[in-house]
Amino acid sequence: MTILHSRPANTTPPESTVPNTAEEILAAVRAITPELRDRSVEIEQNRRLPADVVELVRGAGVFRMGFGKEFGGAGLTSVEQTRVIEALSYGDTAVGWCGMIGMDSGLYSAYLAPAAVREMFPSPDMITGGLINPNGRAERVPGGYRLSGHWNLGSGVTHADWVSAGAFTYTDGEQDRTESGNPNWRVLLVRPEDVKVIDTWHSTGLAGSGSVDYEIADVFVPEEHTFSFGKPLSRKGPLSAPDALMRKMPGVPLGAARAALDFVREFAATKVNRMTGQRWADDYRIQFELGSCEADFLTMRHGVYGSIEHKWSRLESGVDYADLTPHERVETVLLALKAFRGALDIVRRLYDLLATTSIYKPSPMDRWLRDLTTMCQHVMAQDVIVQSAGAYLLGGTPQFPFAVGITE
C-alpha cells in the first residue's frame, strides 16, 4: 500500500526564522520538548511523524545542522549535532531518530558537486530519508542510471524531500567493480513521487519513525544526484570523512536513557512503599540501582563525546582520515555500539525497578524499553560492528567495512 506523505505542501519555514547556530538550535529543541512529550502516544499510534511535528523539528533547525554555511546551513560539529539529537530524543525517541536520519541531507552534500547541492537543496531545511545499503540495482545509461529495487527500514521516507537508495551499479548488464575488486555501490537520491511506499511498519518500538519498506521501479536518476562516500566533492575536513553519518547516532539512545533516568528519579523521590511506609528515597535498593544506572550512563556518555571530540580535532587539524591510527578509526563506532546497548541495559534495569508500574500503557518506561529494543536491532548495535573493529585492528577482513570508514 502506498502511503501519502505526512508533510503538507509549502510549509517550509522562512530561512530567516530558523535557528542557525548550535546554541540556538539546541535551545529551540529544548523549547519543543514538552509538546513532543505530550504527543508521544499520538506519534506512536500514528506510526509516522505527524506533519506538524515534522515542521516543529524543521523550524527548530535540526535538518540544517549538517549543511555548511556556504549552503545556508548551520555547519555544526559532530559533537554539536549529537547534543541536539540527544535533546530531541529526550523529548520523543522516534522524533529523535527521524531527526538524526533527516539531517543527513547536509552530510550527503559533502559528496555532491556544489551546483547539484544548490539545485537539489534550495533550502538547508530539506529532509532525506531512506536506506543507503545497496539493496537496489542501478544500470548505467547516458547521463545517469536507471534505478530499481526494494528497500526496507526506510526511516523518515513518509515526510522526506529526497529519498536515498543504495544500489550496486551495472554497465551493459555487468556488475561494476572497484579497483580492489569489490562490487561498486552508490547512493542515489530520488524524488518522493518516484517512490512507492509500502506500509510494513508494525514494529515492537520506534513505531513513530515510519520506517516502512519502499520500492523504486526503473526510475532515471541523473549522475549528479548520486554519490560515493569515498569521493567528497563539495567539502573538506571532518564532515567529509566517511564516518560522519555514524558519529551523531548515539545521541538517540543517550537521549532515551537520560529521559528514563530523570523519570525514575522524579517518581522515586515521592513514592512510598504502601506495605512498609518507607519512602523509596530512603530505600537502599532503590538508591543503589539508580546510582548504578547513573554511573553507567555517565561513563558511556563521556566516552561517546570524548571519542567524537578527539576524532574531530584530529581531522580538523588537517590529518587525513586514512592517516588516523587504527584505534582512532574504531573508537567512535565501538563507543556508539556501547551507547546503544548500554542505554537498553539501563532502561531495562529501571523498568524492573518500577515493577508493575512499568507495564501499563501508556507508561513511558514501556515505550522507552520497546524503542531501545528495536533500536538495538540496527546494524550499529550488532556484533558485526565489534567483529569489524577487531578485524581492522588485526589487519583482517571486516564484515561491515563501512563501520571503520572503508568505502570501497
Kinemage of the C-alpha trace (Angstrom):
@kinemage 1
@onewidth
@group {chain A} dominant
@subgroup {mainchain}
@vectorlist {calphas} color= white
{ca met a 1} P 0.000 0.000 0.000
{ca thr a 2} L 1.320 3.433 -0.897
{ca ile a 3} L 1.346 5.938 1.953
{ca leu a 4} L 0.813 9.608 1.313
{ca his a 5} L 3.483 11.922 2.627
{ca ser a 6} L 2.757 13.415 6.016
{ca arg a 7} L 4.230 16.825 5.130
{ca pro a 8} L 1.779 19.275 3.603
{ca ala a 9} L 2.945 21.344 0.664
{ca asn a 10} L 4.643 24.721 1.077
{ca thr a 11} L 5.237 24.521 4.814
{ca thr a 12} L 8.997 25.075 4.846
{ca pro a 13} L 9.585 27.962 7.264
{ca pro a 14} L 11.288 31.139 6.031
{ca glu a 15} L 15.029 30.607 6.424
{ca ser a 16} L 15.397 33.876 8.294
{ca thr a 17} L 13.252 32.493 11.124
{ca val a 18} L 15.126 29.199 11.592
{ca pro a 19} L 17.842 28.947 14.273
{ca asn a 20} L 21.263 28.681 12.665
{ca thr a 21} L 23.831 28.239 15.449
{ca ala a 22} L 24.472 25.326 17.775
{ca glu a 23} L 23.199 27.286 20.775
{ca glu a 24} L 20.051 28.479 19.006
{ca ile a 25} L 19.154 25.039 17.622
{ca leu a 26} L 19.694 23.321 20.970
{ca ala a 27} L 17.548 25.936 22.720
{ca ala a 28} L 14.808 25.571 20.095
{ca val a 29} L 14.775 21.778 20.512
{ca arg a 30} L 14.545 22.073 24.283
{ca ala a 31} L 11.649 24.508 23.851
{ca ile a 32} L 9.581 21.937 21.904
{ca thr a 33} L 10.383 19.065 24.285
{ca pro a 34} L 7.179 19.457 26.362
{ca glu a 35} L 4.995 19.225 23.252
{ca leu a 36} L 6.896 16.169 21.994
{ca arg a 37} L 6.403 14.500 25.377
{ca asp a 38} L 2.696 15.311 25.356
{ca arg a 39} L 2.300 13.814 21.894
{ca ser a 40} L 4.424 10.695 22.249
{ca val a 41} L 1.417 8.384 22.443
{ca glu a 42} L -0.122 10.000 19.360
{ca ile a 43} L 3.178 9.738 17.479
{ca glu a 44} L 3.478 6.052 18.306
{ca gln a 45} L -0.113 5.307 17.347
{ca asn a 46} L 0.277 7.271 14.111
{ca arg a 47} L 3.280 5.070 13.138
{ca arg a 48} L 4.945 8.059 11.499
{ca leu a 49} L 5.587 11.657 12.468
{ca pro a 50} L 2.531 13.900 12.128
{ca ala a 51} L 3.049 16.697 9.613
{ca asp a 52} L 3.029 19.461 12.218
{ca val a 53} L 5.613 17.611 14.327
{ca val a 54} L 7.880 17.404 11.283
{ca glu a 55} L 7.506 21.163 10.914
{ca leu a 56} L 8.281 21.737 14.601
{ca val a 57} L 11.567 19.879 14.131
{ca arg a 58} L 12.271 21.627 10.838
{ca gly a 59} L 11.558 25.012 12.397
{ca ala a 60} L 13.980 24.231 15.223
{ca gly a 61} L 16.802 23.955 12.693
{ca val a 62} L 17.528 20.254 13.173
{ca phe a 63} L 17.623 19.324 9.495
{ca arg a 64} L 20.108 22.070 8.567
{ca met a 65} L 22.778 21.009 11.062
{ca gly a 66} L 24.960 19.172 8.527
{ca phe a 67} L 24.926 21.793 5.771
{ca gly a 68} L 27.898 24.118 5.562
{ca lys a 69} L 27.383 27.859 5.841
{ca glu a 70} L 28.123 28.209 2.121
{ca phe a 71} L 24.791 26.438 1.530
{ca gly a 72} L 22.937 28.406 4.201
{ca gly a 73} L 23.302 25.742 6.880
{ca ala a 74} L 24.471 25.837 10.462
{ca gly a 75} L 27.663 23.822 9.915
{ca leu a 76} L 27.552 22.159 13.337
{ca thr a 77} L 30.366 19.920 14.521
{ca ser a 78} L 29.652 16.257 15.157
{ca val a 79} L 29.606 16.895 18.909
{ca glu a 80} L 27.077 19.705 18.476
{ca gln a 81} L 24.923 17.547 16.198
{ca thr a 82} L 24.952 14.735 18.737
{ca arg a 83} L 23.914 17.059 21.565
{ca val a 84} L 20.938 18.264 19.540
{ca ile a 85} L 19.872 14.717 18.618
{ca glu a 86} L 20.218 13.702 22.274
{ca ala a 87} L 17.971 16.599 23.353
{ca leu a 88} L 15.432 15.805 20.618
{ca ser a 89} L 15.340 12.131 21.648
{ca tyr a 90} L 14.842 13.194 25.266
{ca gly a 91} L 11.512 14.609 24.089
{ca asp a 92} L 10.496 11.609 21.958
{ca thr a 93} L 12.672 8.767 20.749
{ca ala a 94} L 11.029 8.347 17.332
{ca val a 95} L 11.292 12.081 16.680
{ca gly a 96} L 14.954 11.936 17.646
{ca trp a 97} L 15.529 9.003 15.301
{ca cys a 98} L 13.859 10.814 12.388
{ca gly a 99} L 15.798 13.986 13.162
{ca met a 100} L 19.041 12.008 13.156
{ca ile a 101} L 18.194 10.464 9.769
{ca gly a 102} L 16.651 13.575 8.211
{ca met a 103} L 19.694 15.775 8.854
{ca asp a 104} L 21.786 13.524 6.616
{ca ser a 105} L 20.835 15.878 3.783
{ca gly a 106} L 23.649 18.180 4.817
{ca leu a 107} L 26.109 15.341 5.354
{ca tyr a 108} L 25.336 13.918 1.905
{ca ser a 109} L 26.033 17.344 0.426
{ca ala a 110} L 29.751 16.783 1.021
{ca tyr a 111} L 29.698 14.110 -1.704
{ca leu a 112} L 27.668 16.073 -4.263
{ca ala a 113} L 29.033 18.774 -6.549
{ca pro a 114} L 28.267 22.302 -5.297
{ca ala a 115} L 25.965 23.012 -8.245
{ca ala a 116} L 23.991 19.843 -7.504
{ca val a 117} L 23.667 20.766 -3.826
{ca arg a 118} L 22.223 24.170 -4.710
{ca glu a 119} L 19.855 22.665 -7.272
{ca met a 120} L 18.628 19.809 -5.075
{ca phe a 121} L 18.586 21.624 -1.737
{ca pro a 122} L 17.477 25.222 -2.289
{ca ser a 123} L 16.764 25.250 1.444
{ca pro a 124} L 19.072 23.704 4.072
{ca asp a 125} L 15.942 22.587 5.929
{ca met a 126} L 15.101 19.876 3.412
{ca ile a 127} L 14.889 16.296 4.661
{ca thr a 128} L 16.250 12.993 3.403
{ca gly a 129} L 15.027 9.561 4.430
{ca gly a 130} L 15.687 6.008 3.355
{ca leu a 131} L 18.448 3.445 3.291
{ca ile a 132} L 21.992 3.659 1.956
{ca asn a 133} L 22.569 -0.105 1.906
{ca pro a 134} L 22.969 -1.305 -1.708
{ca asn a 135} L 19.662 -3.178 -2.000
{ca gly a 136} L 18.971 -1.829 -5.470
{ca arg a 137} L 20.313 -2.160 -8.996
{ca ala a 138} L 21.477 0.925 -10.885
{ca glu a 139} L 22.095 0.351 -14.610
{ca arg a 140} L 24.347 2.966 -16.217
{ca val a 141} L 22.685 4.912 -19.025
{ca pro a 142} L 23.635 8.190 -20.735
{ca gly a 143} L 23.569 10.939 -18.127
{ca gly a 144} L 22.942 8.749 -15.110
{ca tyr a 145} L 21.314 5.492 -14.014
{ca arg a 146} L 18.067 3.530 -14.260
{ca leu a 147} L 17.317 2.512 -10.690
{ca ser a 148} L 15.165 -0.371 -9.453
{ca gly a 149} L 14.924 -2.166 -6.140
{ca his a 150} L 13.189 -2.809 -2.841
{ca trp a 151} L 14.455 -1.318 0.421
{ca asn a 152} L 13.292 -1.805 3.994
{ca leu a 153} L 13.659 0.246 7.173
{ca gly a 154} L 13.125 3.495 5.271
{ca ser a 155} L 13.055 5.751 8.311
{ca gly a 156} L 11.525 9.122 7.513
{ca val a 157} L 10.550 8.449 3.899
{ca thr a 158} L 6.931 9.395 4.660
{ca his a 159} L 7.982 13.017 5.208
{ca ala a 160} L 11.204 13.242 3.152
{ca asp a 161} L 12.016 15.765 0.438
{ca trp a 162} L 14.539 13.311 -1.062
{ca val a 163} L 14.678 9.529 -0.664
{ca ser a 164} L 18.078 7.837 -0.505
{ca ala a 165} L 18.580 4.423 -2.068
{ca gly a 166} L 21.838 2.495 -2.095
{ca ala a 167} L 22.477 0.330 -5.141
{ca phe a 168} L 25.129 -1.717 -6.886
{ca thr a 169} L 25.960 -0.300 -10.300
{ca tyr a 170} L 25.964 -2.171 -13.618
{ca thr a 171} L 27.249 -1.359 -17.103
{ca asp a 172} L 25.696 -3.214 -20.034
{ca gly a 173} L 24.344 -5.800 -17.604
{ca glu a 174} L 27.715 -6.499 -15.972
{ca gln a 175} L 28.300 -5.552 -12.352
{ca asp a 176} L 30.861 -2.788 -11.926
{ca arg a 177} L 33.890 -3.392 -9.723
{ca thr a 178} L 36.149 -1.074 -7.758
{ca glu a 179} L 39.917 -1.064 -8.162
{ca ser a 180} L 40.117 -3.501 -5.240
{ca gly a 181} L 37.698 -5.866 -6.980
{ca asn a 182} L 34.672 -5.255 -4.763
{ca pro a 183} L 31.210 -4.577 -6.198
{ca asn a 184} L 30.773 -0.858 -6.825
{ca trp a 185} L 27.904 0.839 -4.995
{ca arg a 186} L 26.492 4.327 -4.933
{ca val a 187} L 23.750 6.173 -3.113
{ca leu a 188} L 21.097 7.634 -5.395
{ca leu a 189} L 18.740 10.411 -4.313
{ca val a 190} L 15.233 10.145 -5.722
{ca arg a 191} L 12.220 12.417 -5.526
{ca pro a 192} L 9.413 11.088 -3.307
{ca glu a 193} L 6.905 10.998 -6.151
{ca asp a 194} L 9.066 8.349 -7.847
{ca val a 195} L 8.960 6.079 -4.796
{ca lys a 196} L 6.284 3.544 -3.886
{ca val a 197} L 5.993 3.365 -0.112
{ca ile a 198} L 4.737 0.075 1.376
{ca asp a 199} L 3.085 0.041 4.788
{ca thr a 200} L 5.097 -2.665 6.560
{ca trp a 201} L 5.997 -0.774 9.737
{ca his a 202} L 4.196 -2.668 12.532
{ca ser a 203} L 7.075 -2.835 14.965
{ca thr a 204} L 7.994 -3.540 18.574
{ca gly a 205} L 9.242 0.017 19.072
{ca leu a 206} L 10.203 3.238 17.303
{ca ala a 207} L 6.755 2.994 15.752
{ca gly a 208} L 6.573 6.728 15.137
{ca ser a 209} L 9.619 6.664 12.878
{ca gly a 210} L 7.579 5.347 9.945
{ca ser a 211} L 10.436 3.042 8.892
{ca val a 212} L 8.449 1.455 6.080
{ca asp a 213} L 9.576 -0.509 3.031
{ca tyr a 214} L 9.762 1.239 -0.326
{ca glu a 215} L 10.224 0.343 -3.970
{ca ile a 216} L 11.649 2.139 -6.976
{ca ala a 217} L 10.932 0.788 -10.446
{ca asp a 218} L 13.117 1.781 -13.408
{ca val a 219} L 13.472 5.442 -12.433
{ca phe a 220} L 16.061 7.617 -14.168
{ca val a 221} L 18.450 9.274 -11.695
{ca pro a 222} L 20.876 11.893 -13.054
{ca glu a 223} L 24.543 11.226 -12.318
{ca glu a 224} L 24.785 14.434 -10.301
{ca his a 225} L 22.080 13.150 -7.927
{ca thr a 226} L 24.256 10.180 -6.940
{ca phe a 227} L 27.392 9.864 -4.868
{ca ser a 228} L 30.045 7.633 -3.350
{ca phe a 229} L 31.164 8.084 0.243
{ca gly a 230} L 34.770 7.740 -0.847
{ca lys a 231} L 34.751 10.888 -3.004
{ca pro a 232} L 33.792 14.186 -1.337
{ca leu a 233} L 33.158 16.874 -3.955
{ca ser a 234} L 31.980 19.995 -2.141
{ca arg a 235} L 33.679 19.970 1.254
{ca lys a 236} L 36.874 19.044 3.040
{ca gly a 237} L 37.502 18.423 6.708
{ca pro a 238} L 35.814 16.394 9.469
{ca leu a 239} L 32.328 16.323 7.921
{ca ser a 240} L 33.638 14.907 4.646
{ca ala a 241} L 35.047 11.808 6.363
{ca pro a 242} L 33.103 8.597 5.664
{ca asp a 243} L 32.084 8.030 9.287
{ca ala a 244} L 30.362 11.434 9.681
{ca leu a 245} L 26.908 9.856 9.333
{ca met a 246} L 27.529 7.482 12.229
{ca arg a 247} L 29.041 9.898 14.755
{ca lys a 248} L 25.774 11.543 15.823
{ca met a 249} L 23.749 8.326 16.011
{ca pro a 250} L 24.432 7.631 19.751
{ca gly a 251} L 22.522 10.802 20.565
{ca val a 252} L 19.267 8.859 20.189
{ca pro a 253} L 19.905 6.108 22.785
{ca leu a 254} L 21.600 8.607 25.101
{ca gly a 255} L 18.546 10.865 24.988
{ca ala a 256} L 16.171 7.988 25.685
{ca ala a 257} L 18.245 6.697 28.598
{ca arg a 258} L 18.544 10.196 30.101
{ca ala a 259} L 14.777 10.636 29.859
{ca ala a 260} L 14.198 7.325 31.641
{ca leu a 261} L 16.686 8.152 34.391
{ca asp a 262} L 15.056 11.512 35.054
{ca phe a 263} L 11.581 9.967 35.040
{ca val a 264} L 12.505 7.301 37.591
{ca arg a 265} L 14.351 9.777 39.769
{ca glu a 266} L 11.285 12.054 39.905
{ca phe a 267} L 8.965 9.101 40.506
{ca ala a 268} L 11.103 7.597 43.266
{ca ala a 269} L 11.506 10.908 45.070
{ca thr a 270} L 7.832 10.920 46.107
{ca lys a 271} L 6.944 7.198 46.093
{ca val a 272} L 6.128 5.466 49.391
{ca asn a 273} L 6.018 1.695 49.915
{ca arg a 274} L 2.391 1.081 50.858
{ca met a 275} L 3.208 -2.040 52.869
{ca thr a 276} L 6.076 -0.655 54.972
{ca gly a 277} L 5.517 3.087 54.796
{ca gln a 278} L 9.154 3.562 53.797
{ca arg a 279} L 9.964 6.282 51.292
{ca trp a 280} L 11.632 4.988 48.145
{ca ala a 281} L 14.124 7.805 48.543
{ca asp a 282} L 15.312 6.059 51.738
{ca asp a 283} L 15.358 2.532 50.293
{ca tyr a 284} L 18.916 1.217 49.824
{ca arg a 285} L 17.943 -0.945 46.843
{ca ile a 286} L 16.355 1.991 45.025
{ca gln a 287} L 19.269 4.263 45.845
{ca phe a 288} L 21.861 1.741 44.733
{ca glu a 289} L 20.199 0.812 41.451
{ca leu a 290} L 19.544 4.414 40.471
{ca gly a 291} L 23.108 5.385 41.356
{ca ser a 292} L 24.493 2.408 39.440
{ca cys a 293} L 22.468 3.267 36.333
{ca glu a 294} L 23.589 6.886 36.572
{ca ala a 295} L 27.223 5.802 36.778
{ca asp a 296} L 26.860 3.612 33.710
{ca phe a 297} L 25.139 6.393 31.802
{ca leu a 298} L 27.794 8.970 32.625
{ca thr a 299} L 30.568 6.563 31.668
{ca met a 300} L 29.159 5.752 28.238
{ca arg a 301} L 28.110 9.353 27.533
{ca his a 302} L 31.549 10.751 28.320
{ca gly a 303} L 33.101 8.003 26.216
{ca val a 304} L 30.927 8.848 23.226
{ca tyr a 305} L 31.513 12.584 23.360
{ca gly a 306} L 35.199 12.248 24.165
{ca ser a 307} L 35.813 9.975 21.183
{ca ile a 308} L 33.904 12.237 18.796
{ca glu a 309} L 35.738 15.315 20.040
{ca his a 310} L 39.117 13.603 19.682
{ca lys a 311} L 38.448 12.443 16.135
{ca trp a 312} L 37.067 15.850 15.162
{ca ser a 313} L 40.143 17.672 16.481
{ca arg a 314} L 42.473 15.330 14.604
{ca leu a 315} L 40.616 15.721 11.303
{ca glu a 316} L 40.197 19.464 11.763
{ca ser a 317} L 43.948 19.813 12.250
{ca gly a 318} L 44.472 18.541 8.721
{ca val a 319} L 45.067 14.834 9.346
{ca asp a 320} L 43.576 12.722 6.557
{ca tyr a 321} L 41.072 10.087 7.592
{ca ala a 322} L 43.325 7.420 6.080
{ca asp a 323} L 46.141 8.544 8.378
{ca leu a 324} L 44.231 8.068 11.618
{ca thr a 325} L 45.567 5.278 13.787
{ca pro a 326} L 43.614 2.010 13.824
{ca his a 327} L 42.400 2.795 17.349
{ca glu a 328} L 41.204 6.229 16.241
{ca arg a 329} L 39.345 4.617 13.362
{ca val a 330} L 37.427 2.160 15.545
{ca glu a 331} L 36.851 4.002 18.829
{ca thr a 332} L 33.853 6.134 17.834
{ca val a 333} L 31.898 3.248 16.338
{ca leu a 334} L 32.656 0.906 19.253
{ca leu a 335} L 31.583 3.524 21.781
{ca ala a 336} L 28.448 4.174 19.737
{ca leu a 337} L 27.613 0.479 19.996
{ca lys a 338} L 28.196 0.664 23.759
{ca ala a 339} L 25.766 3.594 23.931
{ca phe a 340} L 23.031 1.649 22.147
{ca arg a 341} L 23.469 -1.487 24.215
{ca gly a 342} L 24.188 0.384 27.436
{ca ala a 343} L 21.069 2.553 27.118
{ca leu a 344} L 18.930 -0.551 26.648
{ca asp a 345} L 20.511 -2.162 29.704
{ca ile a 346} L 19.883 0.926 31.838
{ca val a 347} L 16.243 1.216 30.786
{ca arg a 348} L 15.669 -2.497 31.333
{ca arg a 349} L 17.004 -2.213 34.898
{ca leu a 350} L 14.896 0.873 35.580
{ca tyr a 351} L 11.867 -0.885 34.112
{ca asp a 352} L 12.410 -3.760 36.538
{ca leu a 353} L 12.941 -1.343 39.420
{ca leu a 354} L 9.470 0.139 38.942
{ca ala a 355} L 7.971 -3.371 38.787
{ca thr a 356} L 4.309 -3.430 37.710
{ca thr a 357} L 4.219 0.345 37.345
{ca ser a 358} L 6.212 -0.068 34.131
{ca ile a 359} L 3.863 -2.456 32.364
{ca tyr a 360} L 0.775 -0.303 31.999
{ca lys a 361} L 0.389 1.689 28.812
{ca pro a 362} L 0.971 4.490 28.210
{ca ser a 363} L 3.830 4.257 30.706
{ca pro a 364} L 6.862 5.962 29.155
{ca met a 365} L 9.010 3.167 30.611
{ca asp a 366} L 7.216 0.673 28.413
{ca arg a 367} L 7.778 2.840 25.339
{ca trp a 368} L 11.448 3.565 26.097
{ca leu a 369} L 12.113 -0.146 26.596
{ca arg a 370} L 10.453 -1.072 23.320
{ca asp a 371} L 12.070 1.802 21.424
{ca leu a 372} L 15.544 0.856 22.603
{ca thr a 373} L 14.940 -2.841 21.978
{ca thr a 374} L 14.025 -2.018 18.375
{ca met a 375} L 16.892 0.447 18.032
{ca cys a 376} L 19.376 -2.204 19.095
{ca gln a 377} L 18.391 -4.352 16.115
{ca his a 378} L 20.046 -1.727 13.907
{ca val a 379} L 23.415 -2.712 12.475
{ca met a 380} L 25.104 -0.072 14.674
{ca ala a 381} L 24.303 -2.174 17.744
{ca gln a 382} L 25.096 -5.591 16.286
{ca asp a 383} L 28.077 -7.910 16.790
{ca val a 384} L 29.255 -7.201 13.239
{ca ile a 385} L 30.435 -3.794 14.486
{ca val a 386} L 32.659 -5.462 17.078
{ca gln a 387} L 33.910 -8.013 14.529
{ca ser a 388} L 34.708 -5.292 12.012
{ca ala a 389} L 36.635 -3.262 14.574
{ca gly a 390} L 38.562 -6.300 15.752
{ca ala a 391} L 39.322 -7.372 12.205
{ca tyr a 392} L 40.567 -3.903 11.320
{ca leu a 393} L 42.847 -3.812 14.368
{ca leu a 394} L 44.278 -7.196 13.353
{ca gly a 395} L 44.610 -6.450 9.653
{ca gly a 396} L 41.835 -8.893 8.840
{ca thr a 397} L 38.630 -8.522 6.823
{ca pro a 398} L 35.775 -6.522 8.397
{ca gln a 399} L 32.345 -7.919 7.598
{ca phe a 400} L 30.918 -4.389 7.679
{ca pro a 401} L 33.810 -2.276 6.376
{ca phe a 402} L 31.802 0.962 6.260
{ca ala a 403} L 31.769 0.909 10.087
{ca val a 404} L 35.519 1.568 10.106
{ca gly a 405} L 35.464 4.033 7.227
{ca ile a 406} L 36.226 1.659 4.360
{ca thr a 407} L 34.032 2.684 1.439
{ca glu a 408} L 35.400 0.587 -1.443
